[in-house]
């Protein structure tokens, strides 16, 4: 069984970790507020989402929103505007809380009907010298249990996400190490 790659790109290969690609695809599946946080509409929508319930506000605090309740009320009423750093914190907290809120629904969709088929697009070897290139092809994998992947993704724990991802791609058999890094992943829910 292959070991994890420790020196990726040594010969010029390009790609991203499969777990990172999975996180990006999961982020694409989560729909949220389309207006940017820098617009009044986008800011107010995010603040209302984060302050709607005590649970949402606590999750926003855990995600990095450090403003006091008084400051948040001033932002909501339009008496004050958040600084650029606070706008970033608001947006980061919004997406963190949004991921937590939709994780259960997304997990149900991914696990339904026996799992979800994932398309693995191999890493880019165009810059690798011919003697060092590997034979890589497009692969598909049916992931039946997304629980650990979605749990780690929604918590923002990328180390656990990487471990959960490796556990799933090990189902490819002895050549799973060839697909630890990819150019892209495709799946839908």
Secondary structure, 3 states (H helix, E strand, C coil): CCCCCCCCCCCCCECEEHHHHHHHHHHHHCCCCCCCCCCHHHHHHHHHHHHCCHHHHHHHHHCCCCCCHHHHHHHHHCCCCCCHHHHHHHHHHHHHHHHHHHHHHHHHHHHHHHCEEEEEEECECCCCCHHHCCCCCCEEEEECCCHHHHHHHHHCCHHHHHHHHHHHHHHHCCCHHHHCEEEEEECCC
